[in-house]
Amino acid sequence: MATLIFFLVLSILIIVHEFGHFAAAKALGVRVERFSLGFGKALLKFKRNETEYCISAVPLGGYIKMAGDEPTERRSGARHEFLSRGVGDRFWVIFAGPFLNYSMALLLFWVIFAIGNPTMTAKVGGVLEGFPAQASGIQKDDRIIAVDGKAVQYWEEVTDVIHNRFQGSVELKVLRGDKELNFVVTPKVREVKNILGQEIRLAQVGVAPAGEIVRVKYPLKKAIFLGTKKMLAFTALTYQAIWRIVTGGLPLRESLTGPVGIFFMTKEASQMGFVYLLQIVALLSASLAIFNLLPIPVLDGGHVIFLFLEKIRKRPLSPKVNEAITNAAVYLLVFLGIIVIYNDLIKFGVLKKLMGLIRR
């Protein structure tokens, strides 16, 4: 079942991406000769009007084939040929794929907040030894109901105040059984590493969440606002992470995941429930859009860079130069893919299991 869900999620992401290219091409009058889910030999196919639709043997990807989209093939200059169109038209066809993935992710975040976003409550699951909360008398299973006099329900509301309280104390009101108790706690300020591997100052009182999850539904306007806010925050975090990887501030091994990692993430999310699976699909769709817009030849972002150079030079790169740059990028991405898959095999214990089977 997990494998089926994995391929279903992957297929949806690919179809949405390629449909973006397809729809933009058709809208501009560019002829689409093939729409393929997967690469290699076609296993199933049918033709409708001018387009052949295929499911191909290698399921990790997809593509559309447009008339006149190869620099080396002869063209008549007709409007239905992709490379015979102006830079602007070609840009929209290229950009439409990532744009549709990004739009789908944004829509899914809106839906998640509207139907019930999984949110951690402010119930205390543990008190860390040697921290101020323990000394003040806060106990496991206490429920924090107010911070500095402001009512709270969720763990994020608690940490938003405490983590930034670098001076002075914080007043916590907790519910213990049917009794309300007040505690004044002075946070301990520590130097810690954030998700990007950067050293930051963080104020902590030493309480850990209980992991109690509730589904919080929001009215449509609030759901759109919160979904958009989350999408923008994820986008900013992703670009920061990419920059940290490129500049060596974030280890590649801990930062990227490939098909193996996606399989385990979708498996775990599907076991937790439908809304968690929606979250994974939204994050993967956004990631696919962002990754595809990186300025790397072969990717959509690389094609946009080629268009930019063409606009400046008033002519495209020669087919020979284009092919050389593209081939180099393919080798780079294949090499990167091998590293990512190998790291995933180690990270998720697959390689260890395989070695154990071989030894038997």
C-alpha positions in Angstrom: 0.0 0.0 0.0 2.9 2.4 0.9 4.4 1.8 -2.5 1.1 2.5 -4.3 0.7 5.8 -2.4 4.3 6.8 -3.1 3.8 6.3 -6.9 0.4 8.0 -6.8 1.9 11.1 -5.0 4.9 11.1 -7.4 2.6 10.8 -10.4 0.3 13.6 -9.3 3.3 15.9 -8.8 4.7 15.1 -12.3 1.4 15.3 -14.1 0.7 18.7 -12.5 4.1 20.0 -13.5 4.0 18.7 -17.1 0.4 19.8 -17.4 1.5 23.4 -16.7 3.9 23.2 -19.7 1.3 21.5 -21.8 -1.5 24.0 -21.0 0.7 27.0 -21.6 1.9 25.5 -24.9 -1.6 24.7 -26.1 -2.8 28.2 -25.1 -0.1 29.8 -27.2 -0.7 27.6 -30.2 2.4 25.5 -29.8 1.9 21.9 -31.0 2.4 19.2 -28.3 3.3 15.9 -29.9 3.7 13.8 -26.7 2.7 14.0 -23.0 4.5 11.2 -21.1 4.3 10.1 -17.5 7.7 8.5 -17.0 10.6 8.0 -19.4 11.8 5.3 -21.8 9.6 2.8 -23.6 5.9 3.5 -23.7 3.9 0.9 -21.9 0.5 2.4 -22.5 -0.4 5.1 -25.0 -3.2 6.6 -26.9 -3.5 9.6 -29.3 -6.0 12.4 -29.2 -5.9 15.1 -31.8 -2.3 16.0 -32.3 -1.0 14.7 -29.0 0.1 11.2 -28.0 -0.4 10.4 -24.2 1.9 7.8 -22.7 2.7 5.9 -19.5 6.4 5.0 -19.8 8.6 2.3 -18.2 10.7 4.5 -15.9 8.2 6.3 -13.5 10.6 8.8 -11.9 9.7 11.8 -14.0 7.9 12.9 -17.1 8.0 15.2 -20.1 6.2 16.8 -23.0 7.5 16.8 -26.5 6.6 19.9 -28.5 7.1 20.5 -32.2 10.4 22.1 -33.0 11.8 22.0 -29.5 15.1 20.5 -30.4 17.8 23.1 -31.5 19.4 20.6 -34.0 16.1 19.7 -35.8 15.0 21.6 -38.9 12.2 24.0 -38.5 10.0 25.9 -40.9 9.5 28.9 -38.7 5.8 28.1 -38.2 4.0 29.4 -35.1 3.3 25.9 -33.8 7.0 25.2 -33.4 8.3 25.9 -29.9 11.7 27.3 -30.9 10.2 29.4 -33.7 8.3 31.4 -31.0 9.6 34.6 -29.3 11.5 34.6 -26.0 8.4 35.7 -24.1 6.2 32.9 -25.3 8.9 30.3 -24.6 9.4 31.7 -21.1 5.7 31.3 -20.2 5.7 27.7 -21.5 8.8 26.9 -19.4 7.7 28.8 -16.3 4.1 27.3 -16.3 5.3 23.9 -15.0 6.9 25.2 -11.7 4.2 27.8 -11.4 1.4 25.1 -11.4 3.3 23.0 -8.8 3.7 26.1 -6.6 0.0 27.0 -7.0 -1.0 23.5 -6.2 1.0 23.6 -3.0 -0.5 26.9 -2.0 -4.0 25.6 -2.6 -3.3 22.5 -0.5 -2.1 24.7 2.4 -5.3 26.7 2.2 -7.3 23.4 2.3 -5.3 22.0 5.2 -6.0 25.1 7.4 -9.6 25.0 6.3 -10.3 21.3 7.1 -8.1 21.1 10.2 -4.4 21.8 10.6 -2.7 19.3 13.0 -1.5 21.5 15.9 0.4 20.6 19.1 -1.4 21.6 22.3 0.3 23.4 25.2 0.4 20.3 27.4 3.7 19.7 29.1 5.2 16.2 28.3 8.4 16.6 30.3 10.4 18.9 32.4 14.2 19.0 31.7 16.5 18.5 34.6 18.6 21.6 35.5 16.4 24.1 33.8 14.3 26.9 35.4 10.9 25.2 34.9 11.9 22.3 37.1 13.1 24.6 39.8 9.9 26.6 39.7 7.7 23.5 40.2 6.2 23.0 36.8 5.4 19.3 36.3 4.7 16.8 33.5 1.1 16.8 32.3 0.6 20.4 33.4 -1.3 22.3 30.7 -0.1 25.9 30.0 -3.1 28.1 29.6 -1.6 31.6 29.7 1.8 33.3 29.1 2.3 36.7 30.6 -1.5 37.0 31.1 -2.3 36.1 27.5 -4.4 33.0 27.0 -2.8 30.2 24.9 -3.8 26.8 23.6 -1.0 25.7 21.4 2.7 24.9 21.9 3.8 27.4 19.2 2.1 30.2 21.1 4.1 29.3 24.2 7.5 29.1 22.4 6.9 32.3 20.4 7.1 34.2 23.7 9.7 32.2 25.7 12.3 31.7 22.9 12.6 35.5 22.5 12.6 36.4 26.2 16.3 37.1 26.6 15.9 39.3 29.6 13.6 39.2 32.6 11.1 36.5 33.5 8.0 35.0 32.0 4.8 34.3 33.9 3.2 30.9 33.1 -0.3 30.0 34.2 -0.9 26.2 34.1 -3.9 23.9 34.7 -3.0 21.0 37.0 -6.0 18.8 37.3 -8.8 21.3 38.1 -6.4 23.8 39.8 -4.9 26.9 38.1 -1.3 27.6 39.2 1.0 30.6 38.4 4.7 30.3 38.0 7.3 33.0 37.3 10.2 31.6 35.4 13.4 33.2 34.2 14.5 31.6 30.9 18.0 30.3 30.4 19.6 31.8 27.3 21.7 29.4 25.3 23.6 29.2 22.0 22.0 26.5 19.8 22.0 25.6 16.1 18.8 26.2 14.1 17.5 24.1 11.3 19.9 25.8 8.9 22.9 25.0 11.0 23.3 28.6 12.2 24.3 29.5 15.7 21.5 31.5 17.3 20.5 32.7 20.8 17.5 30.9 22.3 15.8 31.5 25.6 14.5 28.2 27.2 12.7 27.3 30.4 13.1 23.5 29.9 9.7 22.2 29.1 9.0 19.7 26.4 5.6 19.2 24.6 3.5 16.1 25.3 2.9 15.6 21.6 -0.8 15.9 22.0 -2.2 16.9 18.6 -5.6 18.5 17.8 -7.1 19.5 14.4 -7.7 23.2 14.3 -10.1 24.5 11.6 -10.1 28.1 10.5 -12.6 30.2 8.5 -11.8 30.4 4.8 -10.2 33.9 4.9 -8.0 33.0 7.9 -7.2 29.7 6.3 -6.0 31.5 3.1 -4.0 34.0 5.2 -2.3 31.3 7.3 -1.8 28.9 4.3 -0.1 31.7 2.3 2.0 32.7 5.3 3.2 29.1 5.7 3.9 28.8 2.0 6.0 32.0 2.0 7.9 30.9 5.1 8.7 27.5 3.6 9.8 29.2 0.4 12.2 31.5 2.2 13.5 28.7 4.4 14.1 26.5 1.3 16.1 29.2 -0.5 18.1 29.9 2.6 18.9 26.2 2.9 20.0 26.0 -0.8 22.3 29.0 -0.2 23.8 27.4 2.9 24.4 24.2 1.0 26.1 26.0 -1.9 28.3 28.1 0.4 29.2 25.0 2.6 27.3 26.1 5.7 24.9 23.1 5.6 26.0 19.5 5.0 24.6 18.1 1.8 24.1 14.7 3.5 21.7 16.1 6.1 19.9 18.6 3.8 18.6 16.8 0.7 16.5 13.7 0.2 15.6 11.8 -2.9 13.1 9.1 -4.0 14.0 6.8 -1.1 13.5 9.6 1.5 10.2 10.7 -0.2 9.0 7.0 -0.1 9.5 6.9 3.7 8.0 10.3 4.3 4.8 9.5 2.3 4.6 6.1 4.0 4.7 7.7 7.5 2.4 10.5 6.5 -0.2 8.1 5.1 -0.2 6.1 8.3 -0.8 9.2 10.3 -3.8 10.3 8.3 -5.1 12.1 5.2 -4.3 15.6 6.3 -0.7 14.7 7.0 -0.4 13.2 3.5 -1.8 16.4 2.1 0.9 18.3 4.0 3.6 16.1 2.5 2.2 16.5 -1.0 2.1 20.3 -0.5 5.7 20.5 0.7 6.9 18.2 -2.2 5.0 20.2 -4.8 6.5 23.4 -3.5 10.0 21.9 -3.4 9.6 20.6 -6.9 8.7 24.1 -8.1 11.6 25.7 -6.3 14.1 23.1 -7.4 13.0 23.3 -11.0 13.6 27.0 -11.0 17.2 26.8 -10.0 19.5 28.2 -12.7 20.9 24.8 -13.7 20.7 23.7 -17.4 18.3 20.8 -17.9 16.0 22.3 -15.2 13.4 24.9 -16.1 15.4 27.6 -14.4 18.4 26.7 -16.6 16.2 27.2 -19.7 15.1 30.5 -18.4 18.7 31.6 -18.1 19.3 30.5 -21.7 16.3 32.7 -22.7 17.8 35.6 -20.8 21.1 35.2 -22.6 19.3 35.0 -25.9 17.5 38.2 -25.1 20.7 40.0 -24.4 22.7 38.5 -27.3 19.8 38.9 -29.7 20.4 35.3 -30.8 20.3 31.8 -29.0 23.4 29.9 -28.0 24.7 27.6 -30.8 23.4 24.1 -30.7 26.9 22.8 -30.0 27.4 25.0 -26.9 23.9 24.4 -25.7 24.4 20.6 -25.9 27.8 20.8 -24.2 26.4 22.8 -21.2 23.3 20.6 -21.0 25.4 17.4 -21.0 27.6 18.7 -18.2 24.6 19.6 -16.2 23.1 16.1 -16.7 26.3 14.5 -15.4 26.3 16.8 -12.4 22.7 16.1 -11.5 23.2 12.3 -12.0 26.2 12.5 -9.7 24.3 14.5 -7.1 21.3 12.1 -7.4 23.6 9.1 -6.7 25.0 10.8 -3.6 21.5 11.7 -2.3 20.1 8.2 -2.9 23.1 6.7 -1.2 22.7 9.0 1.8 19.0 8.1 2.0 19.8 4.4 1.9 22.0 4.9 5.0 19.8 7.4 6.7 16.7 5.2 6.6 18.5 2.0 7.3 17.9 0.4 3.9 21.5 -0.2 3.1 22.0 -2.0 6.4 19.1 -4.3 5.8 20.3 -5.1 2.3 23.8 -5.9 3.6 22.2 -8.2 6.2 20.2 -10.0 3.5 23.4 -10.5 1.4 25.3 -11.9 4.3 22.6 -14.6 4.8 
